[in-house]
Structures are given as C-alpha cells and as structure tokens.
C-alpha cells in the first residue's frame, strides 16, 4: 500500500461504520474511501500527481463533500472550499486569487458557477460525474504518496485588507489541530454530531467534520441550520455532541420557548443528555450562557481560535467553565500575551495581544509573503486579538484592528464591505463598523455619504447590497450623513463612527 494520509489510514480502520448521513443517505467510511479514490483518479486524469494544484469546492455538507475533499488530497491537490451562498464577485476573487483550474460542485449548482469560473479560466466539474460508477474501496488505489508537509487546505478569511486572504494549511497543521481537539474534547467512535455550519470555515471543516471522521464518529449533515428537524433529532437522542455559534443558541432558546410543553420537555432533556456542547466563532453573551444552562443543564464550553491557528484556547472538559472566558491553551499549543510596547506579559490582569505558536499554525497567506512575514514575530503568530488572564483563564477583550467585525460566527472585513458599497454610483464615501448586539455579537453598520445632489435611501441601498455580497455581510444598520468624522490628518475615525449607532438590542 502506498503512503497515505493519516486520516485515510484511520478511515480504513473504521470500515463499515456509518461516517456521515444527509437526509435519507448513509455513507460508511468504506464508501468515502471508494468515492474519494474515484474522485482522485478522475481529477488526475492520467497524471501522476496534482502537485498542489488548487481545486475549488462548492458542495453541500454530506458524503459528496467528504469524498471531494479527500479525493483532492489523495490526488495531491489543495482543497479550496467556498461558500454555497457566495456571490459571483466573491467567487471570482477566490478563484482568481487561488488560481484554481477546476471547480467541483453539484449538478444543481453548476450553472450558477459557470460565469465566475470562466472569469478565472476554471472549468466546472459535477461531483456526481467524478463519483459515477464507484466500485468497492481499493486498499491500494495507486494514488501518489502524500507528504504531511504539503499544502492541503486553503480557507479564505477576511483581514485588514479589502479582499479575503487565502489561509494555507498543510496536512501536518490540520492533523495537529485535529489531534489537539480529539484529546481535549475526548472524541470517540461512539459519538454523533450534527453539522449545519458552513464548510468553508474552520469551525465546521476541522472542529466538527475532520475531528468526527478522525475518531470514527457519525456526522448528521444538513445544507443549512433547520431548527425543527434538528430539535426532533435532539429529542430522539441522536447526538452526543453539539457545536454551534452563539447566534444559533439564541435562536434555539427562542424556538424552544414556543414549543408545546411535552415536546419542549423532550427537547430540553435531549440536550441535557449530551456529553458536550461547544460555542465558538464569536463571543457568547453571559446572559445566553446562563439562560442555556438554566434551560438544559448544559454549561456551554467556550473556546477561542481562528482560521490561521485552528483552536488555541478552550475551557476544560472537566472542571469550571466561566462565562465570558475561553480557558487555557489546548494540547500542543503555546500562547502568550504581548503588551503594545512589545514586552511579554507575565502578570494576570494586564491586557495584551494574543500570540500563538505550535504545529497547528498555518503555513502562509497565499501569494502574500509580505503579509505573512508581518503576521509573525520570532515564530509567534500575531492574532490581532487582545485578552487578559484572570483566575488562570483567558478572557477576550476585543480586537486590535477596528476593521474586523465578528457577526454570527463570521469574521468580516469592514474594508471589503466598504469597497463593495463604493461601487454604488451614488455613494461618495462610507465607513463600516461593528455595533454590539446581543444576538449576533456584532451587527454590520454602514455610515454612507451620498454624492452631491443625490438622495440616498437606506432600504434601497440594502436591497442593492444583497445582490453584491453574501447575506451575512450586508449591513443591518444604515446611516446616511453629510460627512464622516475624521481626525486632523483627514482619516476617518472608526470609533467615532461607531458611536453614531446606538447598541442594537437584537
């Protein structure tokens, strides 16, 4: 048998156990091995190795998605998962930036992607065609050996530039992330978990999907969050773990409150019997933490991570979980706080930037060596997030960059949204900020200055924006004004803009 990735070797050991279900479909680990081998062979098309060619994936959660990711990896390529709701402009940027020559998607989505793919010179391939005629899994499919140091994943994340950056992980960095979480959160083959978060984010791609498949667990996949169906499954004890963003927990509290008493008791009891429930990707309001515990008896485990580093900090599996705190470094992860002046902070209570080092940290920003270099200092990755240590546990204070907005589990670039709004013919200037919100963590708010003699309407602007950016990026709060606040140097002062928007209540 040729050298295989560790996750593939483990899949052979899991054999006929159910790996993933989606609706009425059920796929065993052996099915995924056979499907991914077929995808790999067809992507190779007679070549020996894809040699880290980028392959974009726009495939909903389920067996086809896993077979596609594993198939790209087994062929020697780099998987570039993209959002199902991404607009043509967002797709064109990711495809052009990554240099992907191929977009793997479903037959149902293929037509929507052709224009964006053609703009970047990429061909569209239906995953159904790649999987056609799949035979039984072959223990030695004749695929290239894959060194752990090779590039494997490219996840696009917003940063302080106006366009999302491609965060490149190797097979080794992904494995380090998985092994750390499997250890800390005690994943096991008997586990089962729902997957309804977007797979172009590390939360779903690694924390849920990759960890579950590594452990031999079962994933219940959904194309999107469906509270009614998921709550039915919860009441039926279908899950042992549950991972979501704070916004989902807020919605669940609302929905559970409307249920008939008998069904409500069954759902609450189902949540209560799970062994672990995790919240992440945005800060969890203390009120939501307390309400969820009072409702279900579950004290949510909060953690901290980002696309570039995977998960770095986590509250304990056993022991106290303080609301508003994100715990301590995970296994294999080094974390330090650095003061604004540059010194490492040793005392509790003093704020500093979180810096991370370890085998799970990403390799590079794609095609951005200068940005990559500036993001590290002496081998430590600079997260841009500020925290303090209190009672031995980290508490996140905020971000050192005012241009990053965390809303509903997404990390958004204010500059990217501003760039899109400035394409409107009647917008002269704009400033985008995050406004605190109980439900979303932050909501996107836009202050807009119209061109001379033009009357701008906020509702019309919102409708226009919906056609040009993903729904979660569209500002929820709008303000049309004569001029933006600026400092003596003429630079827009974002803190002053933020004060123009009263805190949203949900």
N, C-alpha and C positions, 0 to 999 in steps of 0.2 A: 504494500500500500504506500502511495507517495505521501510525502509530508503534507499534513492537513492542518487547518486552523484548529485551535483547541476547542472552540465551540462546536465545530463539526465532529471532532472526535467524541465529545460528550454526547452529541445527538445520537451517535451510533449506540451508545450505552443505554440511552432512554428508549430506543427501539419503537415498540408498538404502543407506547403510552400516548395519550392524546396531548398534542402540543398546543393546538390553537383551534378555536371554533369561531365561526362567524355566521350568525343566523342558524340555518339548518346544516351548515357544513361542519365537518370534523376532519382535522388533519393530524395524523400521527407524526412523530419525529421521523419515522422511516419515510413517510410521504414527503416531508420537507426536504429530506436528503435527496430523494429521487427527483423532486421538482427543481431543486437548486442545481443539481448536476445537469439537468436538461437545459436550464437557463444558461448555465456557464458554457456548455458546448455550443449553443446557438449564438451566444454573444461572441465567442471565439471564432466561429465560422472558419475553422481550419487553421487559425493562428495558434501558436504555442502558448502565448501569454498576452493579456491585455496591457501589461506593463504600466499599470496605474492610470490607464485611460479613465476619464470620468464618465460615469453613466448616471444620468438623472432619473429619479424615480418619482412618479406621481401615481401612486397605487394606494387604495384604501387599506386600512388595517385588516389582516386576515392571512390565510395561508399563501395567497399570491404575493403579498408584500414580503413575507419572510423568505419565500423561495427566490424572489427577485434580489433582495439584499444579499442573501447567502450566495446566490448564483454569481453576482457581480464579484464578490470577494473571492470565490473559488476560481474564477477566471483570471484573477489578478488585477481587477479593476477597483476603482474608488466609487463607492455609492454616494450619490448626492440626492437625498430625499428632499422634495419640495412640497409646499403646502397645496392641499386639494383646492383651497379657495383663493390661491394666488392669482393676481390679475396678470394680464399679458405683459405689462411693463415690468412687473416683479419677476415674472418668468424669464423675460428677455434678459434682464440684468443677470440673474443667476446662471442662465445657460451661457450667455456670452462671457461672463467672468470666469466660470469654471472651465470653459472650453469643451463642454460635454458634446460628444459627437452623436449621442444616442439618448433618447428619452423613452423609458419604459413606462407604459401606462396601461389602462384597461381599454378595451374596445369602445366602451361607452364614453370615455373621456378623450379619446384620440383626436376627434375633430376639433375640439376646443383648444388643443395644444399645438396644432399644426402651424398656425401663423407664428407663434412665439418661437417654436423650434426652427422654422425656416429662417427667421431673422438671424439666428445664431448658427445656421448651417448644420443643424442637427436633424437626424431622422427620427421619426416616431415609430415605435415598435409596440405592438399589443402584447401584454404579458400572456394572454391566452395563446398566442401563436408560439411564444417561447416554451410554453408548457404542453403544447399539443403532443399527444402520443407518448406521455411519460410512462416509462417502464418501471420495473422494480428497482429499488436502490442498488447501485453497484458499489461494492466495497472498495474497488479500485477503478474509479471512472477515468483515469488517465489525464487528470487536470494538473496544472502546474503546481509545484510546491510553493507555498507562500511563507515568506519570512515574516516574523512578527513585527519587524521594524518598518514594513512597507505601509504606505498610506492606505487607509481603509474607508474613512468616513469624511465627508465634507458637509458640515451643517452651517447654514447661513444665519448669522446673527447680526442684529443692529448694533452699531457702536457710535463713536463720536464723529464719524464721517457720514456723509449724506446717503451713502448706499450701504446695504448689508455686506458684511465681510464673510468670506468662506473660512470657517474654522476647520483645520485639518487635523484629524486624529489618525493614529496608526493602529494596527491590530493590537500592538502591545499596550497602548494607552487605554484602549477600550477594555481590554482584558483586565487591566489594573482597576479600572472603575467598577467593573462587574464584581471582581473578587472582593473588593473592599465592601461593597454593599451586601453581597451574599453573606459575608462574615458578620457584618454589623447588624443586619436585619434578619439573619437566620433563615434565609431562603431554603426551601426543601422541596423535594419532588411531589409531596402531597399538597402543595399549595395551589391555589387557584385565584385568579385576579382579573377584574375587568380592565379593558383597555379602550378608552374613549378620548384620550388626549391626542393632539396632532403629532404624527410620527416624524415631522421634520424638526422636532425639539428633543433635547437630550432627556427630558423628564420621561417621555413615552418611549423613545428609541432605546435608551440604556436602562434607566431605573426600573422600567416595567418589562418591556419586551425582551431585551437581552438578558436581564437577570433571571426572568422566569424560564427562558429557554435554556440557559446555562444550568439551572437547577433541576430541570426535568419537570417543571410545573406546567399548569394548564392556563392558557390565556383565553378569555371570553372577549372577542373583538367586536367593536361597534364602529360604524363610519363616523359617528358623532355622539355626543352625550345625549342619551334618551332616558330621562328620569323615570318614566313609568315602567319601562322594560327592566331597567337596572334595579329598581326597587322591588319588582317582582322576584328577580333573581336573588336579591339580598334576603328577602323574606324566606326564600327556599334554601337558604344556607349554601348558595352556590360558590361563595367566596371566602377565603381565609385572610386575604389582604385586600386593601383598598388604598389607592393613591390618587390624589386629585389636587387641584389648585384651590385657593381659598374661595374663589367665586363659585365653584361647584358646591362647596359645603354650604355657602349662603343659600344657594338655590335649593339644595336638599332640605335644609331647615324649613324653608318656605313651603315646599311641596308636602313634606311630612305633616306640617300643620294643617293641611287641607284634607288629609285622608280620613275616611271613616274609621271609627275607633278600633274596630277589630283588625283592619289592615294596618293601621298605624302601629298597633302593638306588635304585630308580626314583623314589620319592617324594622322597628327600633330594636327588637330582640335579635334580629338577624345581624344588624350592625354590632350589637353588643357581644355577639359570639365570635367575631373576627379576632384573629390573634394580633393584628397590627393595622393601624390606619395612619397614613402619612399625608402631610400637607406641605407643599413647596411651590417654588417658582415665583412666589410673591409673599410679602409679609402677611401673616394670619392675624387679623384683629383679635385682641384679647377677649372681646365680647363674643366673637364667634367660637373661639376656643372653649370658653366657659359654657356657652349655650349647647354646643355639641356634646360636651361631657355630661351635662345635666340631662340631655335628651337620651343619649345612648349608653352612657357609662364609659365611653371610649375617650381617653386623653390623647388627642392627636399628637403624633411625633412630627415636630418641625425640623427641617434641615436646611442647609444652605449650599448652593452650588451654582454653576453657570456653564455655558456651553464649552468654554475653554478648559475647564478643570474637572468636569463632572461634578460629583458631590464632594465637598470638602469638610463640612461640619454637620453633625447630627446630634439630636438629643438621644439619650440612651434607650436601648430596647428595654432594659430593666432599669428601674430607678426613676428619679423625679424628672418630669418634663415641665419646665417652667414656660408659661405662656409668654410669647414675645422673645424667647431665647432660641438659639439654633444649636446649642450644645457645644460639643468639643470635636477636635479633629477625628476623622474616620481612620480606620486602619490603613497604614501606608501613606498617609497624607501629613505633610508638615505645614503648619500655619503660623504666621507671625503678624503682629501689628506694627506698623511703622508710622512714626509721627510725621507731620507735614514737613518738619525741618530735616527729616531723614534718619533719625535715630530709632532703633528698635525699642518698643515699649515693653517694659518688664512688670510694671505695676498694674493692678486692677483699677478700673475706673477711668483710665486715661484713653481717649479715643485715638484711633489710628487707622490707616488704610490696611485692609486685609491683603496679605501677600501669601501665595501658596507655592509649594514645591513638592515634587514627587512624581512617581511613574505614570500617574493618570493625566498629567498636564499635557495639553495639546502640543503638536509639533510646530505649527506655523499658521499665520493668516495667508491664505492663498494669494500668490502674486503681490504680496505686500511686505517685502523683507524689512523695510524701514519701520513700518508699523509694528511688526513682530519684535524687532530689536528694542523699540521704545517701550514695549509692554513688559519687558523683563529687566530685573536688576540683580546681578550676581546669581542668576539662575532661578530667581523668585519671580513668579507671575504677579503683576500688579492688577488687582481686580477692579480698582476704582471704587470699591465699597468701603465704607467706614464703619467700624464697630468698636465696642468696648468689651472687656471681660469683667463680669461681675459674678461673684459666688462661683468662680471657676467655669463659667459658661459664657459663650459669646452672645452678644446682643447687637443686632444690626441697627445702625443709626441712620444710614442713608447712603447716598452716592456722592462721590467727589465730583462727578460730572453732572451738570444740570440738564444735559441733553439726552439722558436716558430715562425713559418712563416705563415703569412696571405696572401693567394693567391686565388683570385677569389671567396672570401666569405668563404673559408675553413680555419680553423686553424690547421696547420700541425705541427707535431713534427719532427724536424730535426733528433733527435736521433732515431726515429722509421725508418726513411728513411735510415739513415746510417746503422742501424742494418740489413736492407734488402740488401743493397748493399754489405755488408761484407760477405754475403752468396755466392757471386760470387767467384768461385775458383781462379781467377786471381787478385782479389782486395786485397791488403795488408792493406791499410788504406784509409780512406775517411773522408771528412768533408763536411757537407751540410749546406748551409746558404740561406737566402732570399736576393735577389737582387731587388732593387726598379724598378718598371715597371709601366708605365703609364696606361696600360690596366688592368693588373692583381693585381695591388697594390704591390705585390712582386711575383717574379718567383723563383722556386726552382732551386738552382745551386749546383753542386757537384764537389768538387776537389778530385781527385782519384789518389792514388799511387799504381802502379802495383807491383805484386810480381817480384822478381829478374828474369831477362832474358825474361820477358813477355812483349809483345807489346799490349797495350790495345787500342781499337778503340771506340771512343765516340758513334758513331752510333750503333755499336753492343751492347754496354752497355745499351743504351736507349731501344733498342729492347728487350734485356734480362729483363730489369726492368719492362717493360709493362706487362709481364706475372706474376709479383710477387707483384704488388701493384696497387691500384686504379689509374686511369689515371691522376687525379689531383695531385697525389703525385710524379709522375715520374719527375725527374729533366729535365728542359728545357735547362739548360746551363751546359756544362761539361768542365772540365779542367783536363788533365792528366799531372801529375808532378812527379818529383823525390822525393820530400819530402814536408811535410806540415809545415807551420810556427808554431813554438812553443815558449813558454816562458821559463824562466830559470828553471822552475820546470818540463819542459817537456810536459806541457799541450798545446794542440792545441789552438791557439788564433783565435777565430772565426772572430773578427773584421778585422784581417789581411787577413784572407781567403776572406772575402767579398770584400776587395779592389782589389783582383785579377780579379774580374769580373766587367767590366765597366757596368754602369747602362744600363738596357735594354730599348729599345725605344718602345716596343710594338709588 
